[in-house]
Amino acid sequence: QVHLVESGGGLVQPGGSLRLSCVASGSIFNILYMGWYRQAPGKQRELVATILDGGITNYADSVKGRFTVSRDNAKNTVTVYLQMNRMKPEDTAVYFCYVPVIGSTYWGQGTQVTVSS
């Protein structure tokens, strides 16, 4: 069992920045990789970014060059971050931390990000 706690969402103006965090605890030794998805109103959930244990990253084309995913491995927790810069109104969505493990998948509770002036 993996427990996820997200934080960091909020309201930001276009061009601004936010950083999301997701702390994973529990059976973290089974984690395959970590990532972020988002879901805007009326749209399907889409992949934003992923990061492997070795630091290899992957980004959606819409966020390349603006968003950076990173992770911090501690003794009993693993934290994945999403640094979002030069944000656009189309980045508005609920952002979900995503953690697949051997035999299952875990999702964070979701955090609202709104980009608006």
C-alpha positions in Angstrom: 0.0 0.0 0.0 1.3 3.5 -1.0 -0.2 6.6 0.6 0.0 9.9 -1.4 -0.4 13.4 -0.2 -0.4 16.2 -2.7 0.0 19.9 -2.0 0.9 23.2 -3.8 -2.1 24.0 -6.0 -3.8 27.4 -6.2 -4.5 30.5 -8.3 -1.7 32.0 -10.4 -1.6 34.7 -13.1 -0.6 33.9 -16.7 3.2 33.8 -16.8 3.5 32.9 -13.2 4.8 29.8 -11.4 3.6 27.1 -9.0 5.2 24.1 -7.6 3.3 20.9 -6.8 4.5 18.3 -4.4 3.4 14.7 -3.8 4.8 12.7 -0.9 4.6 8.9 -1.2 4.9 6.7 1.9 4.3 3.1 2.7 5.5 0.4 0.3 7.6 2.8 -1.7 10.1 0.0 -2.6 7.6 -1.2 -5.1 7.3 2.1 -7.0 8.1 1.7 -10.7 8.1 5.4 -11.5 6.2 8.6 -10.6 4.4 11.2 -12.5 1.7 13.8 -12.9 -1.6 13.8 -14.8 -4.1 16.6 -15.2 -7.7 16.9 -16.0 -9.4 20.0 -17.2 -13.2 20.5 -17.1 -14.9 18.5 -19.8 -11.6 16.9 -21.0 -10.0 13.5 -20.5 -7.2 13.1 -18.0 -3.8 13.6 -19.7 -0.2 12.8 -18.9 1.9 15.8 -17.9 5.2 14.4 -16.9 6.9 11.3 -15.5 10.2 10.5 -13.9 12.0 7.3 -13.4 14.1 6.3 -10.4 17.3 7.1 -12.4 16.0 10.6 -13.2 14.9 10.0 -16.8 12.0 12.3 -17.5 9.2 12.5 -20.1 6.9 15.5 -20.8 3.8 16.2 -22.7 4.5 18.4 -25.7 2.3 21.1 -24.3 4.5 21.6 -21.2 8.0 21.0 -22.5 10.3 23.8 -21.7 8.0 25.2 -19.1 7.4 22.4 -16.5 10.1 20.4 -14.7 9.5 17.1 -12.8 11.9 16.0 -10.1 12.0 13.6 -7.2 13.6 13.3 -3.8 14.2 9.9 -2.3 14.3 9.8 1.4 14.6 6.8 3.8 10.8 6.3 4.3 9.3 8.6 1.7 9.6 9.6 -1.9 8.5 13.0 -3.1 7.8 14.0 -6.6 7.6 17.7 -7.6 6.2 19.5 -10.6 7.7 23.0 -11.1 5.4 24.9 -13.4 6.8 28.1 -15.0 5.4 30.5 -17.6 2.0 29.1 -16.9 -0.9 29.6 -19.4 -4.7 29.6 -18.9 -4.8 26.3 -20.7 -2.8 24.8 -17.8 -5.9 25.2 -15.6 -6.9 21.7 -14.4 -6.9 19.4 -11.4 -3.5 17.8 -11.1 -3.0 14.3 -9.9 0.1 12.6 -8.7 0.4 9.1 -10.3 2.4 6.2 -8.9 2.3 2.8 -10.5 3.7 0.0 -8.4 4.1 -3.7 -9.0 0.5 -5.0 -9.2 -1.4 -1.7 -8.7 -1.6 2.0 -9.4 -2.1 4.8 -6.9 -3.4 8.3 -7.5 -3.2 11.4 -5.4 -6.3 13.2 -4.2 -5.9 15.9 -6.8 -5.0 19.6 -6.4 -6.7 22.4 -8.3 -4.5 24.7 -10.4 -6.1 27.8 -11.9 -4.3 30.2 -14.2 -6.2 33.4 -14.6 -5.8 37.1 -14.4 
